[in-house]
Amino acid sequence: MARYNKYESYDDIPVQGVESGFKGFNNRLRPDQLIDGVLSDSVNGRFDIGGEWQTRKGVSLVLAPFATPQFVFPFYTYANKSSSAVSRSGDVIQIDFGTNHAFTTTTIASISGITGITPDPNGNRAITVIDANSISITVSGLSGTVGGTAVVGAAKVNIYEVNEVLGAEPFYDDSASNQAYIVIVSNSSAVAVNLETNASTPIAYPSGELLSEEIDLKQFANKLYMFRDGLISMVWDGVLTGTPAFTLVENGAYTQPVSLSSTAFEITDNKGKVTVSTPSTHGLSVGDVVVLTDIGSSGLLRTFGNHPDSSFTVSEIGSTSIFYFVVNSDNLDSISDTKWSARISQSMGFSHMPAPPWATVHQNRLVCPYNYLITGSSGSATITDRNVRDELIFSRPFEPNIFDHIYGQFTFSPGKSDYIVATHSFSNDQLVVLNRESIYVVSNTTDIKTASLSLITPELGCVARQSVVQVGAQIIFLSDNGVYSLDFQDLYNLRGRDLPISESINATIARINPSYAKNAKGVYFDNRYYLAVPLDGSSTNNHLIIYNFLNKQWESIDSIDNPVWRYSRMLIAGDEDTRGVYTVNSSGGIHKIDGANDGVDSIITQIGGSQSNLPVQGSMTTKMIIAGTLDRKKWVSWELEIQSSEENSSNATLSAITENNDGIIDLQTIESRNGGDPLEAGQDISIRGRFGNPRSYGIQFKIDTTQGRPRVRTIRASGHKTFNSTSNAI
């Protein structure tokens, strides 16, 4: 391009705009208002530390442990037809009939009568038509010699068939060197999936228990609790051997413990081991807390402070009338006439877990909404809706099924039409309570009787419980006005920001379906906040919006090229190389976000269905290049510096967008600009071309990935300032 020291009045002055150092996108401002390095759009992309934009890694399918196909409508009322032969090749079973079967391919049919192989292939299965006389089914992991006579007919409605995943939670097995699992819960059973080996372990439900609504799971003290809104909670002991199963937590009215008199009380060794003997069965277990309620006529020494109410944890059971605990003393006298009790409420106000929809672990307590009252006996409990949605109740420390509804009950926003959406355990013994229209903090809960309640703001609330995450000194959550944060600062006071951190992508926030925003799910990992949301009228979470804390910018709007895909649950799970962001969809698949370097999404969207492999469709659109002037320009040439990832060759469609005059310019593809070949893995190139002299105020570049994961480094547009007339330009 010619360069001059001076210009005459009718000379076309050379102009140039360069875009590099990419760090985020902003769709609130006009493209010509954006600062350098900020894109106007980023779809399925990531921003490298070096300021490069790159198509994201693919979503990888870890495991789809539920093999039974989902019973869906419409279905075919096939007549039963018996086979003439059954054979197996690998994971494929071929069923021959000898005559025309009249089945339709890729439909669901009921299979029965097949013997000799595992896992059991019988049940509702997706069938594939081979020809007029034969069909096949595919079952992963088959072994054995197939036998029997197959009977194929209409799919059967069975309430115990797996038809939807209703919950998922990371689980770490303390008994096996903290092995990492994801437990996924369906309507009729659960499965624990080892993230290192992909081995799955089924976990049964109590007889007659089925799920129909989304549930919440929480690991506490190596046990996994399942919370079911308005139903008795369930618990699994975390043991993966034998026949793992959930059981109902103890329920019904809480029975206060009886007093126990001691016939002997003595120190049995120099390590402070205390033996307490009772005249009758004590009914205690190891781990129970006992309280000294009467010191007896002779009194006790300094270890007990010479007064009752001292509490001790049972360390050993000698017999039905003997229990032990340990004290820090080797100088105690033997005393015979003390009185003991299991720990009781100071106000006689204990109750069992109140059938909550969810719970939070805080200061070794479970904290949950106090929506229901449970009466009756365990196994025959009566659950009554209190019609209250602004109260929390705290359990006793390390006792997740004992709640104190006198000292441990808190009410928020009394007299207002507000309700609790979420709680979050914060630093310095502070529990943040996010209501729909306000935010509170409960402090000093170590001693629940001295806990205090304070209002943070009555002007801001939380929309989605599972959008809440902690990032360093901030709590991030989705509100009516977008994604907000609370900062932990100013002498440990929580204070909200004036503007949402999503202000720069307000156009995307406006696309969230408000009717289903409550189902949004958020997690934090690798300096990014991942928020799954329902966009464009969707009733399910069909997109991820991602904030990069290193760049302090929004990074991408992720989606998968499948209309039924959903990010049902978002989890941080795994250890070492398996650690990452996982999503579990309602069709039973465990998927790892950014888990595949090939730029292909490997997903499953139907229980019992097959895996789909879909190329990641990345796209970036730059800010509008105006070369520092409001004048119209004649755009002459462009240059693109781009590199393939180390693992894959790359291709993309290139185009330019002009404004005033408006238009779209086809710049062809990387392949066509590279002599007809995709850009090889690891190779970089500087592609140069001409625009054809279009005249416009500004120009944008758009790159749409069609293959691999190209990395965009620099984009340059060159031209001349033109149209020096003072007349209007149309």
C-alpha positions in Angstrom: 0.0 0.0 0.0 1.3 3.4 -1.0 2.3 5.7 1.9 2.7 9.5 1.5 4.1 12.2 3.6 1.2 14.5 2.7 -2.1 14.2 0.9 -4.0 16.4 -1.5 -7.7 17.0 -1.0 -8.8 14.2 -3.4 -6.2 11.6 -2.5 -7.4 8.3 -1.0 -5.6 8.2 2.4 -4.5 4.6 3.3 -6.1 3.1 6.4 -5.5 -0.2 8.2 -7.1 -2.0 11.1 -5.6 -5.0 13.0 -7.4 -7.3 15.4 -5.2 -9.5 17.7 -4.8 -10.3 21.4 -8.4 -11.7 21.7 -9.7 -11.9 25.2 -13.5 -12.1 25.2 -16.8 -11.0 23.5 -19.4 -8.3 24.1 -22.8 -8.3 22.5 -24.3 -5.4 24.4 -22.4 -2.7 22.6 -22.4 -2.0 18.9 -19.5 -3.8 17.1 -17.9 -0.4 16.3 -17.8 0.5 20.0 -15.8 -2.5 21.2 -12.2 -2.1 22.3 -9.4 -4.0 20.6 -9.3 -7.7 21.3 -13.0 -8.0 22.2 -15.1 -9.9 19.7 -18.8 -9.2 19.0 -19.6 -12.9 19.1 -17.9 -16.1 20.2 -19.6 -19.5 19.8 -17.9 -22.7 20.9 -14.6 -21.0 21.4 -11.9 -20.5 24.0 -9.3 -17.8 24.5 -5.7 -18.9 25.0 -3.3 -17.1 27.3 -1.5 -15.9 24.2 -4.5 -14.0 23.0 -5.6 -16.5 20.4 -9.2 -17.6 19.7 -9.6 -21.3 19.2 -12.5 -23.7 18.6 -13.2 -25.5 21.9 -12.4 -29.1 22.6 -15.1 -31.7 22.1 -17.5 -33.0 24.7 -16.5 -36.7 25.4 -18.9 -39.4 26.4 -17.6 -41.1 29.6 -20.3 -43.7 30.1 -24.0 -44.3 29.6 -24.6 -46.9 32.3 -28.3 -47.3 31.8 -28.8 -49.6 28.9 -32.6 -49.9 28.8 -34.1 -47.9 26.0 -36.4 -45.1 26.9 -40.1 -45.9 26.4 -41.3 -43.2 24.1 -44.4 -42.3 22.1 -45.5 -43.0 19.5 -44.8 -46.7 19.8 -45.6 -49.8 17.6 -48.1 -52.4 18.8 -46.2 -55.3 17.3 -47.6 -58.8 17.6 -45.3 -61.3 19.3 -43.1 -63.2 16.9 -40.8 -66.1 17.9 -37.4 -66.6 16.4 -36.1 -69.5 14.4 -32.5 -68.8 15.4 -30.5 -66.4 17.6 -26.7 -65.7 17.2 -24.2 -63.3 18.7 -21.2 -61.5 17.2 -19.5 -59.3 19.7 -22.1 -56.9 21.2 -24.6 -57.6 18.4 -27.3 -60.2 18.7 -29.0 -61.3 15.5 -32.5 -62.6 15.6 -33.8 -64.6 12.6 -37.4 -65.5 12.1 -37.5 -67.5 8.8 -40.5 -65.4 7.6 -41.3 -61.8 7.2 -41.2 -60.1 10.6 -42.8 -56.7 9.7 -40.8 -54.8 12.3 -39.6 -51.2 11.6 -36.0 -50.3 12.1 -34.8 -48.0 14.9 -38.0 -48.5 16.9 -38.4 -50.0 20.4 -39.5 -53.6 20.8 -39.8 -56.0 23.8 -37.3 -58.8 23.7 -37.6 -62.0 25.8 -36.5 -65.6 25.9 -32.7 -65.1 25.2 -30.5 -67.1 27.5 -26.9 -67.8 28.2 -25.3 -64.3 28.0 -24.7 -61.4 30.2 -25.6 -58.6 30.7 -29.3 -59.6 30.2 -30.3 -58.5 26.7 -34.0 -59.0 27.4 -36.4 -56.1 27.9 -37.2 -53.1 25.8 -34.5 -52.7 23.2 -33.9 -50.5 20.1 -34.0 -52.9 17.1 -32.3 -52.6 13.7 -33.8 -54.3 10.7 -31.2 -56.4 8.7 -33.6 -57.7 6.1 -37.2 -58.8 5.8 -36.5 -61.9 8.0 -33.9 -60.7 10.5 -33.3 -58.0 13.0 -30.5 -57.2 15.5 -30.0 -55.5 18.8 -26.8 -54.1 20.3 -25.9 -54.5 24.0 -22.5 -53.3 25.3 -20.2 -55.8 27.0 -21.9 -59.0 26.0 -20.3 -62.3 26.9 -21.3 -66.0 26.9 -23.0 -68.3 24.4 -26.4 -67.2 23.2 -29.3 -69.5 23.5 -33.1 -69.8 23.9 -35.9 -68.7 21.6 -36.3 -65.0 21.3 -39.8 -63.5 21.4 -40.1 -60.0 19.9 -43.2 -57.9 20.3 -44.5 -54.5 21.4 -42.5 -52.5 23.9 -43.9 -53.0 27.4 -44.7 -50.3 29.9 -42.7 -51.2 33.1 -42.5 -48.7 36.0 -39.1 -50.2 36.9 -37.6 -49.5 33.5 -35.1 -46.7 33.5 -36.6 -43.8 31.6 -34.9 -40.7 32.9 -32.0 -39.5 35.0 -33.2 -37.3 37.9 -30.0 -36.4 39.7 -26.2 -36.7 39.8 -23.5 -35.9 42.3 -19.7 -36.4 42.7 -18.8 -39.0 45.3 -15.3 -39.7 46.8 -14.8 -43.1 48.4 -12.7 -42.5 51.5 -12.2 -46.2 52.0 -10.4 -46.6 48.6 -7.8 -43.8 48.6 -10.4 -41.2 47.7 -11.4 -42.8 44.4 -13.6 -40.4 42.4 -17.1 -41.4 41.2 -20.2 -39.8 39.8 -23.4 -41.2 41.2 -26.3 -40.8 38.8 -29.9 -41.4 39.9 -32.7 -42.6 37.7 -36.4 -43.2 38.3 -35.8 -46.8 39.5 -32.1 -47.2 40.5 -28.8 -45.5 40.8 -25.3 -46.2 39.5 -21.8 -45.2 40.8 -19.4 -44.7 37.9 -15.6 -44.8 38.7 -14.1 -41.9 36.7 -10.7 -43.7 36.4 -11.8 -47.1 35.3 -15.4 -46.3 34.0 -16.6 -49.3 36.0 -20.2 -48.9 37.2 -21.8 -50.2 40.4 -25.6 -50.4 40.7 -27.2 -49.0 43.8 -30.7 -50.2 44.6 -33.6 -48.4 46.1 -35.8 -49.6 49.0 -38.6 -51.9 47.8 -41.5 -49.9 46.2 -39.5 -46.6 46.0 -39.5 -44.9 42.6 -38.6 -41.4 41.7 -40.6 -39.1 39.5 -39.1 -35.6 40.1 -35.6 -34.2 40.1 -33.8 -34.8 43.3 -30.8 -33.4 45.1 -27.8 -35.4 46.4 -25.2 -34.4 49.0 -22.2 -36.3 50.3 -21.7 -35.9 54.1 -19.4 -38.0 56.3 -18.8 -40.5 53.5 -22.5 -41.2 53.1 -24.6 -40.0 50.2 -28.0 -38.4 51.1 -30.8 -38.2 48.6 -33.3 -35.4 49.2 -36.8 -35.7 47.7 -39.1 -32.7 48.1 -42.0 -33.7 50.4 -40.8 -37.4 50.7 -38.6 -39.2 53.2 -35.0 -38.7 52.3 -32.8 -41.7 51.5 -29.2 -42.5 52.4 -26.5 -44.8 51.0 -23.7 -45.8 53.3 -21.0 -45.3 50.6 -20.0 -49.0 50.6 -19.5 -50.2 47.0 -19.0 -53.9 47.8 -21.7 -56.4 48.3 -25.1 -55.2 47.3 -25.1 -51.4 47.6 -28.5 -49.9 48.3 -30.2 -46.7 49.5 -32.3 -46.9 52.6 -34.9 -44.5 54.1 -33.5 -42.3 56.8 -35.1 -42.7 60.2 -38.3 -40.8 60.1 -41.5 -40.0 62.0 -41.6 -38.2 65.3 -38.3 -37.9 67.2 -38.2 -39.9 70.4 -36.3 -38.2 73.1 -33.7 -40.5 74.8 -34.3 -42.1 78.2 -32.1 -41.5 81.2 -29.5 -44.1 82.1 -28.3 -44.7 85.6 -24.8 -46.0 86.1 -23.9 -48.9 88.5 -20.2 -48.3 87.9 -18.0 -45.5 86.5 -14.3 -46.0 86.4 -11.1 -45.2 84.5 -9.9 -48.5 83.1 -6.4 -47.5 81.8 -4.0 -44.6 81.9 -5.2 -43.3 78.5 -8.4 -41.9 80.0 -10.7 -44.7 78.8 -13.9 -44.5 80.9 -16.2 -47.5 81.5 -19.8 -46.8 82.3 -22.0 -49.7 83.3 -25.8 -49.5 83.4 -28.3 -51.8 85.1 -30.3 -52.3 81.9 -29.8 -52.1 78.1 -28.4 -48.7 77.1 -29.4 -48.8 73.4 -26.3 -46.7 72.3 -24.0 -47.1 69.3 -20.4 -46.1 68.6 -20.4 -42.4 67.7 -23.4 -41.5 69.8 -23.0 -38.5 72.0 -23.9 -39.0 75.7 -24.5 -36.3 78.3 -23.8 -36.4 82.0 -27.1 -35.3 83.5 -26.4 -35.9 87.2 -22.9 -36.0 88.9 -24.1 -38.1 91.8 -23.7 -37.5 95.5 -19.9 -37.7 95.6 -19.2 -35.2 92.8 -16.7 -35.5 90.0 -13.1 -34.3 89.6 -11.9 -31.5 87.4 -12.2 -33.3 84.1 -16.0 -32.8 84.2 -15.8 -29.3 85.7 -17.9 -30.6 88.7 -21.2 -30.0 86.9 -23.5 -31.9 84.5 -24.1 -31.2 80.8 -20.6 -32.4 79.9 -20.9 -34.4 76.7 -18.8 -37.3 75.4 -18.7 -39.5 72.3 -19.2 -43.2 72.7 -16.0 -44.9 71.4 -16.8 -48.5 72.1 -19.6 -50.8 73.1 -18.7 -53.5 75.6 -22.1 -55.1 75.9 -25.8 -54.0 76.0 -25.1 -52.6 79.4 -21.6 -51.2 79.1 -20.2 -48.4 77.0 -16.9 -46.5 76.8 -15.6 -43.1 76.1 -12.2 -41.4 76.3 -11.3 -38.3 78.3 -8.0 -36.4 78.5 -7.1 -37.4 82.0 -5.4 -40.3 83.8 -6.4 -39.1 87.3 -10.1 -39.8 87.9 -11.8 -41.5 90.8 -14.4 -44.3 90.3 -17.9 -43.0 90.9 -21.0 -45.2 90.9 -24.2 -43.2 91.0 -23.9 -40.9 87.9 -26.8 -40.4 85.5 -26.4 -40.3 81.7 -28.5 -39.7 78.6 -28.0 -39.6 74.9 -27.8 -36.0 73.8 -31.2 -34.3 74.0 -32.4 -30.9 73.0 -32.2 -28.3 75.7 -35.7 -27.3 74.7 -36.9 -30.8 73.9 -37.2 -29.7 70.3 -35.4 -32.3 68.2 -36.9 -33.7 65.0 -35.9 -36.0 62.2 -34.9 -34.8 58.7 -38.0 -32.8 57.5 -38.3 -34.3 53.9 -36.4 -31.3 52.4 -35.9 -30.7 48.6 -32.2 -30.1 49.1 -29.6 -29.4 51.8 -26.3 -27.6 52.3 -23.3 -28.8 54.5 -22.3 -25.9 56.8 -20.0 -26.2 59.9 -20.5 -30.0 59.9 -24.3 -29.5 59.9 -26.9 -30.1 57.3 -29.0 -27.0 56.6 -32.2 -27.4 54.7 -35.6 -25.7 54.0 -38.1 -26.4 56.8 -41.1 -26.9 54.5 -42.6 -30.0 56.1 -43.6 -31.5 59.4 -43.0 -35.2 60.0 -45.1 -37.1 62.6 -45.9 -40.7 63.2 -43.5 -43.6 63.5 -40.5 -44.5 61.4 -41.7 -46.3 58.3 -45.2 -45.0 58.7 -44.5 -41.3 58.9 -47.1 -38.6 58.1 -45.7 -35.7 56.2 -47.6 -32.4 56.4 -46.8 -29.3 54.3 -46.3 -26.4 56.6 -46.9 -24.0 53.7 -43.8 -22.1 54.7 -41.0 -21.4 52.3 -38.9 -18.8 54.1 -37.5 -21.0 57.0 -34.3 -23.0 57.4 -33.5 -25.6 60.0 -30.0 -26.8 61.1 -29.1 -30.3 62.1 -26.8 -31.1 65.0 -23.0 -31.2 64.2 -22.1 -34.5 62.6 -25.7 -35.7 63.2 -27.5 -35.2 59.8 -30.8 -36.7 60.9 -31.3 -34.8 64.2 -32.6 -31.2 63.8 -33.2 -28.7 66.5 -36.4 -26.8 65.5 -36.1 -24.5 68.5 -32.6 -23.1 68.4 -31.8 -24.3 64.9 -34.8 -22.8 63.1 -34.5 -19.4 61.3 -37.1 -17.3 59.5 -36.3 -14.9 56.6 -38.4 -12.1 55.2 -41.4 -12.7 57.6 -44.6 -11.1 56.3 -43.2 -10.7 52.7 -43.9 -12.7 49.6 -40.3 -13.9 49.5 -38.9 -17.4 49.7 -35.5 -19.2 50.0 -33.9 -20.3 46.7 -30.4 -21.3 47.8 -27.9 -21.4 50.7 -24.1 -21.3 50.4 -21.5 -22.0 53.1 -19.1 -19.1 53.1 -15.9 -18.3 55.0 -15.6 -17.3 58.6 -18.7 -19.3 59.7 -21.2 -17.4 57.5 -24.1 -19.0 55.7 -25.3 -16.9 52.8 -29.0 -17.3 52.3 -30.2 -16.3 48.8 -33.9 -15.6 48.6 -35.8 -14.8 45.5 -35.9 -11.1 46.2 -33.3 -10.6 49.0 -30.0 -11.9 50.5 -29.2 -12.7 54.2 -26.3 -14.0 56.1 -26.4 -16.3 59.2 -23.3 -15.9 61.3 -21.7 -17.7 64.3 -23.5 -21.1 63.8 -20.8 -23.1 65.7 -22.9 -22.5 68.7 -26.4 -22.4 67.2 -27.9 -20.6 70.2 -25.7 -17.6 69.6 -26.1 -17.4 65.8 -27.2 -14.1 64.3 -29.1 -13.1 61.2 -28.4 -10.0 59.0 -29.8 -8.6 55.8 -27.4 -7.9 53.0 -29.8 -6.5 50.4 -33.5 -6.4 49.9 -33.2 -5.4 46.2 -31.5 -8.4 44.7 -32.2 -12.1 44.7 -31.3 -15.4 43.1 -33.2 -17.1 40.3 -31.5 -20.5 40.2 -30.3 -22.5 43.2 -27.7 -24.4 41.3 -26.2 -21.3 39.6 -24.6 -20.4 42.9 -20.8 -20.9 43.1 -17.9 -19.4 45.1 -14.9 -18.0 43.3 -12.2 -16.9 45.7 -13.8 -13.9 47.5 -16.9 -13.8 45.4 -20.2 -15.6 45.3 -21.6 -15.8 41.7 -25.3 -16.5 40.9 -28.0 -15.9 38.3 -30.5 -13.1 39.2 -33.4 -11.5 37.3 -30.9 -8.9 36.0 -28.2 -11.3 34.9 -25.2 -12.9 36.6 -24.2 -11.0 39.8 -21.5 -11.5 42.4 -21.1 -10.7 46.1 -17.7 -9.7 47.2 -16.1 -10.8 50.5 -14.4 -7.6 51.6 -14.5 -4.7 54.0 -13.8 -6.5 57.3 -15.6 -9.7 56.2 -18.8 -8.0 55.2 -20.6 -9.2 52.2 -21.4 -6.5 49.7 -23.1 -6.7 46.3 -21.9 -5.1 43.1 -23.8 -2.3 41.4 -23.8 -3.9 38.0 -24.1 -7.6 37.0 -20.9 -9.1 35.6 -23.1 -10.2 32.7 -23.7 -6.6 31.7 -21.4 -7.0 28.6 -23.5 -10.0 27.2 -26.9 -8.6 28.0 -28.2 -9.6 24.6 -27.5 -13.3 25.6 -29.1 -12.9 29.0 -32.2 -11.5 27.4 -32.5 -14.8 25.5 -32.9 -16.9 28.7 -36.4 -18.3 29.0 -37.6 -16.7 32.3 -40.1 -19.6 32.9 -37.2 -22.1 33.2 -34.3 -19.9 34.4 -34.7 -21.6 37.8 -33.2 -24.7 36.3 -29.9 -23.0 35.4 -26.8 -24.9 36.6 -23.4 -23.3 37.3 -19.9 -24.6 38.2 -16.4 -23.1 38.5 -13.3 -24.8 37.2 -10.0 -23.8 35.6 -10.6 -20.1 36.1 -13.9 -20.2 34.3 -17.6 -20.0 35.4 -19.7 -22.4 33.3 -23.5 -21.6 33.4 -26.0 -23.8 31.7 -29.1 -21.9 30.7 -32.2 -22.4 28.5 -32.0 -20.0 25.6 -34.5 -19.0 22.9 -37.6 -20.4 24.4 -36.1 -23.8 25.4 -37.5 -25.5 28.5 -34.2 -27.2 29.2 -30.6 -26.0 29.5 -29.4 -26.1 25.9 -26.5 -23.7 26.0 -23.4 -22.9 28.2 -22.3 -19.3 28.7 -18.7 -19.2 30.0 -16.9 -16.4 31.9 -13.1 -16.3 31.9 -11.7 -14.9 35.2 -8.2 -14.5 33.8 -9.3 -12.3 31.0 -12.2 -10.7 33.0 -14.4 -11.3 29.9 -17.2 -13.6 28.8 -15.6 -16.2 26.6 -18.1 -18.2 24.7 -21.7 -19.4 24.2 -21.4 -23.2 23.8 -23.9 -25.5 22.3 -24.0 -29.0 20.7 -25.4 -29.6 17.2 -28.3 -31.7 18.4 -31.8 -30.4 19.0 -32.6 -32.7 22.0 -29.3 -32.2 23.8 -29.4 -30.7 27.2 -27.0 -29.8 30.0 -29.2 -31.2 32.7 -26.6 -31.2 35.5 -23.2 -29.6 35.8 -20.6 -31.2 38.1 -16.9 -30.8 39.1 -15.6 -34.3 39.7 -12.6 -36.6 39.3 -9.0 -36.6 40.5 -5.7 -35.7 38.8 -6.2 -36.4 35.0 -9.9 -37.1 35.3 -10.6 -33.9 37.2 -12.8 -31.6 35.2 -16.3 -30.3 34.3 -18.9 -33.0 33.7 -22.4 -32.8 32.5 -25.0 -35.5 33.0 -28.0 -35.3 30.8 -31.5 -36.7 31.6 -30.9 -39.4 29.0 -28.3 -41.1 31.2 -24.9 -40.1 29.7 -22.0 -38.8 31.7 -20.0 -36.4 29.5 -16.8 -34.4 30.1 -16.7 -30.8 28.9 -13.6 -30.0 26.9 -12.7 -33.7 27.1 -11.7 -34.5 23.5 -8.9 -32.8 21.5 -10.4 -33.8 18.1 -13.0 -31.1 18.1 -15.9 -33.6 17.9 -18.7 -33.9 20.4 -19.4 -37.5 21.3 -22.8 -37.6 23.0 -25.8 -39.8 23.9 -29.3 -38.4 23.8 -31.4 -41.5 24.5 -31.3 -44.1 27.2 -30.2 -47.3 25.4 -29.4 -45.3 22.3 -26.2 -45.1 20.3 -23.4 -42.6 20.5 -23.5 -39.6 18.1 -20.3 -37.9 16.9 -20.9 -34.3 15.9 -18.2 -31.8 14.7 -17.9 -28.8 17.0 -19.2 -25.7 15.1 -17.0 -22.9 16.4 -17.6 -19.4 15.2 -16.0 -16.0 15.9 -17.0 -12.5 14.7 -14.6 -9.6 15.3 -15.4 -6.1 16.3 -16.1 -3.7 13.5 -12.8 -2.4 12.1 -13.2 1.3 11.3 -9.5 2.2 11.2 -9.9 5.2 13.6 -12.2 7.2 11.4 -15.9 7.7 10.8 -15.4 8.1 7.1 -16.5 5.6 4.5 -13.6 3.4 3.3 -12.7 1.5 0.2 -11.5 -1.9 1.5 -8.8 -3.4 -0.6 -7.1 -6.4 1.1 -7.1 -8.6 4.1 -4.7 -11.0 5.9 -5.4 -13.8 8.4 -2.8 -15.6 10.6 -4.1 -18.9 11.7 -2.8 -22.2 13.0 -4.1 -25.8 13.3 -4.1 -27.5 16.6 -1.4 -30.0 17.2 -3.8 -32.9 17.0 -6.0 -32.1 13.9 -6.0 -30.5 10.5 -8.3 -27.5 10.2 -10.8 -25.9 7.8 -13.2 -23.0 8.2 -15.4 -20.8 6.1 -14.2 -17.2 5.9 -16.4 -14.1 5.3 -16.5 -10.4 5.9 -19.5 -8.2 6.9 -19.7 -4.6 5.8 -21.8 -1.8 7.2 -23.1 1.2 5.3 -23.1 -0.1 2.7 -24.3 -3.4 4.2 -23.2 -6.7 2.7 -21.5 -10.1 3.2 -18.3 -10.9 1.3 -17.4 -14.6 0.7 -13.7 -15.0 1.4 -13.9 -18.7 0.6 -12.3 -21.3 3.0 -9.0 -22.1 4.5 -8.9 -25.2 2.3 -9.4 -23.3 -0.9 -6.9 -20.6 0.1 -4.4 -23.4 0.9 -4.2 -25.0 -2.5 -7.2 -27.2 -1.9 -6.0 -28.9 1.3 -7.0 -28.4 4.9 -4.4 -26.8 7.1 -2.3 -29.7 8.5 -2.1 -30.4 12.2 0.4 -28.0 13.9 0.9 -25.9 10.7 0.4 -22.2 10.6 -0.3 -20.0 7.6 -0.8 -16.3 6.7 -3.7 -16.2 4.3 -3.9 -13.1 2.2 -6.7 -11.9 -0.2 -8.5 -9.0 -1.8 -12.0 -7.7 -0.9 -12.9 -6.4 -4.3 -13.0 -2.7 -3.2 -16.3 -2.6 -1.4 -17.1 0.8 0.1 -18.4 0.9 3.7 -18.1 2.6 7.0 -16.7 -0.5 8.8 -15.9 -4.2 8.2 -16.0 -7.3 10.4 -14.5 -10.8 9.9 -16.4 -14.0 10.6 -14.8 -17.4 10.8 -16.9 -20.5 11.0 -15.1 -23.8 11.8 -16.0 -26.8 9.6 -13.1 -29.1 10.6 -10.7 -29.4 13.6 -9.8 -26.7 16.0 -8.1 -23.7 14.2 -6.4 -21.0 16.3 -6.9 -17.5 15.1 -4.0 -15.1 15.9 -4.3 -11.9 13.9 -6.7 -10.4 11.4 -5.9 -7.3 9.3 -8.0 -5.2 6.9 -6.4 -2.6 4.7 -8.0 0.1 2.4 -8.3 3.8 1.7 -10.4 6.5 3.2 -12.7 7.6 0.5 -15.8 9.7 -0.1 -14.6 13.0 1.1 -17.7 14.8 0.0 -19.8 16.6 2.6 -23.0 15.2 1.1 -25.0 12.5 2.9 -23.8 8.9 2.3 -26.6 6.4 1.9 
